Amino acid sequence: MHHFRTLPAALALLLGLAMPAARAHEGHDDGPAAPPAGAAPRFAAVSDRFELVGVIDGRRLTLYLDHTGDNSPVQDARLELDLGGQAVAVARVGEGLYQAELAKPLADGETPVTANVVAGGADSDRLAADIDWHAPAAAPGKEGWTRTTMLAAGAGLAGVALVLWAWLRGRRSAAARMGGAA
């Protein structure tokens, strides 16, 4: 009976020791956190009247145009967009929602964005922003099981096997003692 109480604690201890600790190494502990892998480049251009947010996914550009004061979508607006000196054809797909197809994927570095907004015939504004984007580098350790990970996993499995073997041996020995006494 004594082995039943110690088995979970021993397993937890072995598994905890087998897991490699995550640590920052030199040069990785200062500066702002990197955006999540796969995060799409985006920009926001704001004026007193309008707010334009653009999200780029490869060659597709999705634009959200809202009123700055109440964040409501701008109804029936016309949007002209210049991205890095190139005019980009924009199509309205919903209230305050626009899409465009870029001729080529966004280049690394800063790209200026200028948008002319005309809403309701008389309400117009020019918005400007920059997209600062850099292609994601291959993340280290993402190529699969590393040697260290395989060794840690093997050590953890060996430890679990050892604990199970000891527990089963103890049960057999206790059963033999109880069977011999009866």
N, C-alpha and C positions, 0 to 999 in steps of 0.2 A: 504494500500500500504506500509506503514511503516514496517509491519511485514515481508514482502518479503525480505527486505534488511537485517534485523537482524537475520533471521532464519539460513542462512548458517554460519554466524559467531558464533552464539550460539551453533550450532551443532558441529562445529570444536572445540570450547572451551571445551564442555562437553566430546567429544571423547578424546581429548588430556589429560584431567584430569583423565579420567577413565583408561588410559593405564598405567600399572605399569612401573616405570623406571628401566632400567637395570643398576645395580651397581655391582662393584667388592666388595666382602667382604674381611675381614681380611685374609691374607694368599693367596689371589688369584690375587694380583696385582703385584707380582714380579716374575722374572724368564721368560724364553722363552715361547712363545706361544706353546700350545700343537698342535701336528699335527692334521689335520682334522680327524673327526671320520671316520673310514673306510679306512684311508690311509694305503696302503699296505707297509709292511716293505721293505726297499731297501738298497742297498749298492753300492758303487762305488770304483773300484780299478783302479789306474792309474799308468802307467810307461812312459818312454820316447817314447815307440812305440805304446802301446795300452791303450785303456780305456774300462773297462768292467763294465757295470751297470746291476745289478740284481734286479728284482722286484718279491717279493714273495706274492702270493695270496693263502692262505691256504696251500695246498701241491704242488701247481703249481709254478714253478720258470721259469721266462722269463728272458733271458740274451741278452744284446745288446753289441756287440763287435765292436769298432770303432778304427780307427787310431787316435792317439793323436794329430798329427799335423794338420790334416784337417777335422777331425770328420767324415770321410767317412767310410762306413761299410767295415769290413775286409772280403775280398773275400776268399773263400775256406780255411778256417782255421779249425784246429782241436783243440778242447777245452776239457781239463780235469779239473774237478772241485772237490774240497774237501771242504765239509761243516761241520765244527765242528768235524773233524777227520774221517768223513765218505765219501767215494768216492761216487759221484753222477753221474749217467749216463746222458749224455747230448746229445740231438739230434739237428742237424742243421735243421732249418725250413725255412731259407732264408738267403740272404747275410747279414752277421753280426747279424743274429737273431737265437737264440737257445732256447730250452725249456727242462725242466727236471721235473720229478715228484718226490717229496720228499717222503720218506718212512713214515714220520709222520710230522705233523705241526711243525713249528719252536718253540723251547722252549723259554721261557722268558729269558732275559738277553743278554749278548754278545756272539756271535757265530763267531769264526774265519772262514774266507773264503780264500781259496788259489786256484788259477787257473793257469794252464800251457797252454800257447797258442803257437801253431805252425802254422805259415802261410807261404805259398809258399815254404815249405820244409826247407828253411834256416833261416827264420825270426822267432825267438821264444823268449818268455819272461815268467817270472813268476810274477803273480800279487797277492797281498794280501790285505785284508780289514777285517773289522769286521762289523757284523750286530748287532746293539744295539736295541733290540725290546722288548716291554712289551705289553702283551695283554691289549686291552683297557678295562678300568673299566666302569661299567654302569654309564652313565652321570646322575647327579642329575637333577630332574625336567623333565626327558624324559618319565616318566611313565604315563603321561596323564595330565588331568586337575588337578591342585592343588587347594586347598581350596582358596588360595589368588587369583589365576587366575579366579576362578568361582565367587568370590565376586566382583572383579574388573569388570568382564564382566556383572554381574547383575547390578552393580551400573551404568555402562555405558548405558545399555539398559533402565534402569529406568529413567536416565537423558534424553535420547533421547525421551522416551515416554512423559515425562513431558513437554519438549519443543514443541513437536508436539501437545499435548493437549492445551497448552497455545496459540499456533499459530492458531489452529482451532477455539478456543473460541474467539480469537480476530477477526478472519474473520467473524464469525457469528454475533458478536456484531457490526462490521462495516457494514455488509450487512443489519442488522436490522435498523441501524441508517439511512442508505441510502434509504432503502425501506420505512421507516416512513416519510422521508422528501419529497418524491416524490409525 
